[in-house]
Amino acid sequence: MVNREDANCEQVWREISNYLEGDVDAGLRAAMDKHFGTCPKCRSVLDGTRNVIRLYSDDRMIEVPIGFGRRLERRLVQGRRVGSRGWSTWSAWLVPVAALVLIAGGVRIASSSTVAHPLQSEHAQPGRDIPPDMLVIVSTGAKDFHVPGCGVIHNKDSARTVTAKEAIEQGYVPCVRCMRKYLQTAEVERTSLEVEADASLDAEDDGIRARK
Amino acid sequence: MAEPNLVLNNPGSDTTRELDLIARVQRGQNELFYELVRPYERRVYAAALAILRNETDAEDVAQEAMLKALANIRQFRAEARFSTWLIQITVNEALMRRRRERTVVMEGIDDRRDEEGEYTPRDFADWREIPSEALERKEVRQRLADALERLDRKYREVFVLRDMEQLNIQETAETLGISVASVKTRLLRARLMLRDLLAGGWEQGWFSRLPFEKGSKPW
């Protein structure tokens, strides 16, 4: 603690920076001023320290490499381009990503409901006039549904019996052998079963909308 | 005898024009950003250099800091000085760079004493005030830069932020993550050590060659 009336040299050195900051109270300032008036050494330290602050705070003390400003400006322009390109890239990806999300979401919804699967074979024909309640055989991993006893039923271990309507809703197509008679007049037009399945789905959709 | 406060506390740079520029950049006119920061580009570079002590790294960090400032311009609030905000971003960026690269820095003089200990001035030569015109001479600027370079890192960083970058004591403490008391202690030592280093230079004769002395010592 500095003696408020008679500061010695060490005390003055300790506070000289705060003194120059204006960060000493009135009593301490008065004691230091009194000391500076009688001590040439401390006066020299004060003058020198004050000079240091003045010199270094001058803007000319800060020198930047030649071309610094130009390079900085160029970097900022590039940064903005990258930023905007980043947005463009992002936004360009946004549409297909969103589409994929919607598709995936749609598939998930489809899986959770009784929406008909797409035909499982690109060569498949939907058939026509197939009795909806006709019992047929389907199996996991296979594409066709069959009449019981058909000789080309695949994956018999997983075979199960369903109605023709259910088989069609699940994406199975009539076997070209055992269901031949239903394919001979097959057309691209929708079968009565498909129309029926769609009607069923529409009814479900209406139910979902009504619940919402 | 009253000693005026010699230390600049606020250079008053936040002009209406600056605030207008800030607002426009915040609204998306990024092309105005360089115009906004141009008055501070030298200080930003100096802050980075004080920490990294390598011109190439300092320039790179200064640019990175400016880009970061642009990216975060909407977070700037007018209650702070824009220049201080820029300097703080720069110092953070430089400190991160230094930590990341584990730069081996050859340190300057360190008084090897505990921060709480006393620093005794070594030179008591009476020197007259050096006019600012002396800074026109590259030799003088180089001498001052060399003296600053000789300081230990912890003193140099505080001195640069407070006396060259014009951050106040509190801002300096916050920027470096140290206490206000530490800033004051380090600042005292930095100033006294620089005074001693420069006084030695005066006595070695280089100062006497300056034109304003006309062959006579200033003290």
Chai-1 contact restraints between the chains, C-beta under 6 A:
chainA,res_idxA,chainB,res_idxB,connection_type,confidence,min_distance_angstrom,max_distance_angstrom,comment,restraint_id
A,S17,B,L187,contact,1.0,0.0,6.0,A-B,restraint_1
A,S17,B,L188,contact,1.0,0.0,6.0,A-B,restraint_2
A,S17,B,R191,contact,1.0,0.0,6.0,A-B,restraint_3
A,L20,B,L6,contact,1.0,0.0,6.0,A-B,restraint_4
A,E21,B,V7,contact,1.0,0.0,6.0,A-B,restraint_5
A,G22,B,N5,contact,1.0,0.0,6.0,A-B,restraint_6
A,D33,B,M1,contact,1.0,0.0,6.0,A-B,restraint_7
A,K41,B,F124,contact,1.0,0.0,6.0,A-B,restraint_8
A,S44,B,F124,contact,1.0,0.0,6.0,A-B,restraint_9
A,S44,B,D126,contact,1.0,0.0,6.0,A-B,restraint_10
A,V45,B,P121,contact,1.0,0.0,6.0,A-B,restraint_11
A,G48,B,W127,contact,1.0,0.0,6.0,A-B,restraint_12
A,G48,B,R195,contact,1.0,0.0,6.0,A-B,restraint_13
A,T49,B,R191,contact,1.0,0.0,6.0,A-B,restraint_14
A,T49,B,R195,contact,1.0,0.0,6.0,A-B,restraint_15
A,R50,B,L6,contact,1.0,0.0,6.0,A-B,restraint_16
A,N51,B,E129,contact,1.0,0.0,6.0,A-B,restraint_17
A,N51,B,I130,contact,1.0,0.0,6.0,A-B,restraint_18
A,V52,B,R191,contact,1.0,0.0,6.0,A-B,restraint_19
A,V52,B,L194,contact,1.0,0.0,6.0,A-B,restraint_20
A,V52,B,R195,contact,1.0,0.0,6.0,A-B,restraint_21
A,I53,B,L6,contact,1.0,0.0,6.0,A-B,restraint_22
A,I53,B,D163,contact,1.0,0.0,6.0,A-B,restraint_23
A,Y56,B,D163,contact,1.0,0.0,6.0,A-B,restraint_24
A,Y56,B,M164,contact,1.0,0.0,6.0,A-B,restraint_25
A,S57,B,D163,contact,1.0,0.0,6.0,A-B,restraint_26
A,D58,B,S132,contact,1.0,0.0,6.0,A-B,restraint_27
A,D58,B,L135,contact,1.0,0.0,6.0,A-B,restraint_28
A,R60,B,L135,contact,1.0,0.0,6.0,A-B,restraint_29
A,I62,B,R42,contact,1.0,0.0,6.0,A-B,restraint_30
A,I62,B,A46,contact,1.0,0.0,6.0,A-B,restraint_31
A,V64,B,R42,contact,1.0,0.0,6.0,A-B,restraint_32
A,V64,B,Y45,contact,1.0,0.0,6.0,A-B,restraint_33
A,P65,B,E55,contact,1.0,0.0,6.0,A-B,restraint_34
A,G69,B,E41,contact,1.0,0.0,6.0,A-B,restraint_35
A,L72,B,E41,contact,1.0,0.0,6.0,A-B,restraint_36
A,L72,B,Q63,contact,1.0,0.0,6.0,A-B,restraint_37
A,E73,B,Y34,contact,1.0,0.0,6.0,A-B,restraint_38
A,R75,B,Q63,contact,1.0,0.0,6.0,A-B,restraint_39
A,L76,B,Y34,contact,1.0,0.0,6.0,A-B,restraint_40
A,G79,B,L67,contact,1.0,0.0,6.0,A-B,restraint_41
A,R80,B,N30,contact,1.0,0.0,6.0,A-B,restraint_42
